[in-house]
Amino acid sequence: MIIRLEQDSPEWLEYRKTKFNASEAGDVMGVGFNKPYQLAQIKYQGKQVYQNEAMRQGKEYEGQIRDYVNQKYNLSLSPVVICSDRDSRFSASLDGYDIFTDAFCEIKFSRNEYEYFKEHGKPSEKYFWQIQHQFYVSEAKKCLYAVGFIGDMFEIEVEVIEVERDDKAIKKLIKAWNEFEATYKNNDLDNEWLELSDELVEAMERKRELEDKIEQLKARVLEKAGEVEMKAYGLTIYKTERKPSYDYKSYCEHSGAIIPDEYLKAGSVSWGVRVC
C-alpha cells in the first residue's frame, strides 16, 4: 500500500517512528550502523537518529543516480513510501519505484560501499538486509541496486546490479524484528539504564580490542622464546602440563551407567550481565 508522504518531511519522520523501516533492517540484524539496543533507544526512547556524511551526500546525489538508472534501463522510477499489506508494522521508503515493471531501486552514495561493490559484485551485508526488507514490504518483482561515488575525474561513477529476493533471509529478518519488538518495546527504562548500557557496551568493545592485542603480543613473545622457560624484562615464560583425566560424562553415556542421586551436587543461582 502506497503512503502519500514526502520523504524527509516532518510527517514522514513522525510516521517512521511507529514502523519497522527498511533502513533499520541492518541494525536489527546486528550489522548496521546501530546495535539493536541502540535502535531500540531511537525507536522507543527518542534518541537522535545516526546520520553520517555518506548518508547526507546520498540525499544530495540520489536524484542524479536515479536519473542514470532510469535512462539506462528505460524505467520511470520515482520515490515512494510503502506500507506492507501483510503486516502494517513494516514500512519502506523506496528511492525509486516503477509501477509498470514492478521494480524498485535502492541507491547508495559511499566510497566504502562502492569499493565493496566493485570487489564483491553485491551489496554489503547491512544493505542486503535493507533490500530484503524492501522486497517484503513492496512485494516487487525486481530490485536494482545502484552505488555511486565521485571518481578521480570528479564525476559521479555509478555501478548497478540486480539483487534477487531471498525468502529464507526475509523469514529470518521478520523473526529478528519480532524478537526485537518483544525485547525492547515495553521496556520502560530510565536514562540511567541508557547511560549504563552505552558505557558497558563501549567498555566491552575496548576490552575485546585489548584482548585481541594481548593475544597477538603473547604469541609473538612465545615465538621469540622458542619453547624455553625464562624471565625477561617483566615477562615470565612458563610451561603448563595437564595430567590425563577421565571424561566421566562420556563414560556414563557409553556404559549406560547412572549416577545415584546421593552423589548429586547442590544447585545454585547466580546473576550475570550479557552484552548483546
C-alpha positions in Angstrom: 0.0 0.0 0.0 1.4 3.4 -1.0 1.5 6.0 1.7 1.1 9.6 0.4 4.0 11.1 2.3 7.0 13.1 1.1 10.3 11.6 2.2 12.2 13.7 4.8 9.1 15.7 5.6 8.1 16.1 9.3 5.0 13.9 8.6 7.2 11.2 7.2 9.6 11.3 10.1 6.7 11.0 12.5 5.3 8.1 10.5 8.6 6.2 10.7 8.6 6.2 14.5 5.7 3.8 14.5 7.1 1.4 11.8 9.8 -1.2 11.2 11.7 0.6 8.4 13.9 -0.9 5.7 16.8 1.4 6.6 16.8 -0.2 10.1 17.0 -3.8 8.9 20.8 -4.0 9.1 20.6 -2.7 12.7 18.0 -5.3 13.8 20.2 -8.0 12.2 23.3 -6.7 14.2 25.3 -5.5 11.1 24.1 -1.9 10.8 25.3 1.5 12.0 23.5 0.9 15.3 23.4 -2.0 17.6 19.9 -3.5 18.2 19.8 -1.9 21.7 20.7 1.5 20.1 18.0 1.1 17.6 15.6 0.5 20.5 16.7 3.7 22.1 16.0 5.5 18.8 12.5 3.9 18.3 11.3 3.7 21.9 13.3 6.3 23.9 13.6 9.2 21.4 17.3 9.1 20.9 18.6 11.0 17.9 19.0 9.1 14.6 22.5 8.4 13.5 23.5 10.0 10.2 27.0 10.0 8.7 28.5 12.1 5.8 27.8 9.4 3.3 24.1 9.5 4.1 24.0 13.2 3.7 25.8 13.0 0.4 23.5 10.2 -0.7 20.5 12.6 -0.4 22.3 15.2 -2.4 23.2 12.8 -5.3 20.3 10.4 -5.1 18.3 12.2 -7.9 21.2 12.1 -10.3 21.8 8.4 -9.8 18.1 7.7 -10.1 18.0 9.6 -13.4 21.0 7.5 -14.6 19.2 4.2 -13.7 16.0 5.4 -15.4 17.9 6.2 -18.6 20.0 3.1 -18.7 17.1 0.7 -18.0 14.3 2.7 -19.6 12.4 3.0 -16.3 10.2 5.6 -14.6 11.5 5.2 -11.1 10.3 7.8 -8.5 10.5 7.9 -4.7 7.6 6.3 -2.8 6.7 5.3 0.7 5.1 1.8 1.1 3.5 0.0 4.0 3.2 -3.8 3.9 -0.2 -5.2 3.1 0.7 -8.4 5.0 1.9 -6.7 8.2 1.3 -3.0 8.8 4.2 -2.7 11.2 6.6 -2.9 8.2 7.4 0.1 6.0 9.9 1.0 3.3 10.8 4.3 1.7 12.0 3.3 -1.7 14.5 5.5 -3.6 12.6 4.7 -6.7 9.6 2.5 -7.8 8.4 1.8 -11.3 4.8 0.7 -11.3 4.8 -0.6 -14.9 7.7 -3.0 -14.4 7.0 -3.6 -10.6 10.7 -2.8 -10.0 12.3 -0.7 -7.3 15.8 0.7 -6.8 18.0 1.2 -3.8 20.6 4.0 -4.1 23.8 4.4 -2.1 26.5 7.1 -2.3 29.5 5.9 -0.4 33.2 5.3 -1.2 33.4 2.2 1.1 30.2 0.7 -0.4 31.4 1.5 -3.9 34.7 -0.3 -3.3 33.0 -3.2 -1.7 30.5 -3.4 -4.6 33.3 -3.3 -7.2 35.2 -6.1 -5.4 32.3 -8.4 -4.5 29.6 -7.6 -7.0 26.9 -7.4 -4.4 25.7 -5.2 -1.6 27.4 -5.2 1.8 25.5 -7.2 4.5 23.7 -4.2 6.1 22.3 -3.1 2.7 21.4 -6.7 1.7 19.1 -6.8 4.7 17.6 -3.4 3.8 16.8 -4.6 0.3 15.2 -7.9 1.5 13.1 -5.7 3.9 12.0 -3.7 0.9 11.2 -6.8 -1.1 8.9 -8.0 1.7 7.1 -4.6 2.1 6.7 -3.8 -1.6 6.2 -7.4 -3.0 8.0 -6.0 -6.1 9.5 -8.4 -8.7 12.8 -6.7 -9.2 15.4 -4.6 -7.4 18.2 -2.6 -9.0 20.9 -1.7 -6.6 22.9 1.4 -7.6 26.1 2.6 -5.9 27.7 5.9 -6.8 30.8 7.8 -5.8 32.8 10.8 -7.1 35.7 9.4 -9.1 39.2 10.7 -9.9 37.8 12.9 -12.7 35.3 14.5 -10.2 32.4 12.9 -11.9 29.8 10.5 -10.4 30.7 6.9 -11.2 27.7 4.6 -10.9 27.6 0.8 -10.7 24.2 -1.1 -10.9 23.3 -4.7 -10.4 20.0 -6.6 -9.9 19.6 -8.1 -6.4 17.3 -11.1 -6.1 14.6 -11.7 -3.4 15.7 -14.2 -0.7 12.7 -15.7 1.0 14.8 -17.5 3.6 16.5 -14.3 4.5 13.2 -12.5 4.8 11.8 -15.1 7.2 15.0 -14.6 9.3 14.5 -10.9 9.2 10.9 -11.0 10.3 11.8 -13.3 13.2 14.5 -10.8 14.2 12.0 -7.9 14.1 9.5 -9.9 16.2 12.2 -10.7 18.8 13.4 -7.0 18.8 9.8 -5.8 19.5 9.3 -8.4 22.2 12.6 -7.5 23.9 12.5 -3.7 23.8 9.1 -2.2 23.0 7.6 -2.3 26.5 10.8 -1.8 28.5 10.1 1.5 30.3 13.7 2.2 31.4 15.1 5.4 32.7 18.0 7.5 31.4 20.5 5.8 33.8 19.7 2.5 32.1 20.5 4.0 28.7 23.8 5.5 30.0 24.8 2.2 31.7 24.1 0.2 28.5 26.1 2.7 26.4 29.1 2.7 28.8 29.1 -1.1 29.3 28.9 -1.8 25.6 31.7 0.6 24.8 33.8 -0.9 27.7 33.3 -4.4 26.4 34.3 -3.4 22.9 37.5 -1.8 24.2 38.1 -5.0 26.2 37.7 -7.2 23.2 40.2 -5.0 21.3 42.7 -5.2 24.1 42.2 -8.9 24.5 43.0 -9.4 20.7 46.1 -7.2 21.1 47.2 -9.1 24.2 46.9 -12.5 22.4 48.9 -11.2 19.4 51.7 -9.9 21.7 51.7 -13.2 23.7 52.0 -15.2 20.5 55.0 -13.1 19.4 56.7 -13.4 22.8 56.3 -17.2 22.8 57.7 -17.3 19.3 60.8 -15.4 20.4 61.2 -17.5 23.5 61.4 -20.7 21.4 59.8 -23.1 24.0 62.3 -22.1 26.6 61.2 -21.2 30.2 62.7 -17.8 31.1 62.2 -14.4 32.7 63.0 -11.3 30.8 62.0 -7.6 31.3 59.0 -8.3 33.4 57.8 -11.3 31.4 57.8 -14.9 32.6 57.7 -17.7 30.0 56.4 -20.9 31.6 55.1 -24.3 30.5 51.8 -25.8 31.7 51.3 -29.6 31.7 47.9 -31.1 32.4 47.7 -34.7 33.6 45.3 -37.1 31.9 41.8 -37.1 33.4 38.7 -39.2 33.0 35.7 -38.0 30.9 33.0 -39.2 33.3 30.2 -37.8 31.2 31.3 -39.8 28.1 31.9 -42.9 30.2 28.3 -42.8 31.6 26.9 -42.3 28.1 28.9 -45.1 26.7 28.3 -47.6 29.5 24.8 -46.6 30.4 25.8 -46.0 34.0 23.5 -43.9 36.1 25.0 -41.8 38.9 22.9 -42.3 42.2 21.2 -39.1 43.5 23.3 -39.1 46.7 26.3 -38.0 44.5 24.3 -35.1 43.0 25.8 -31.7 43.9 23.5 -29.0 45.2 22.5 -26.4 42.6 23.0 -22.6 42.9 21.6 -19.4 41.5 23.7 -16.6 40.1 23.1 -13.4 38.1 25.1 -12.0 35.2 25.0 -9.4 32.5 25.4 -10.3 28.8 26.1 -7.6 26.2 24.2 -8.2 23.0 
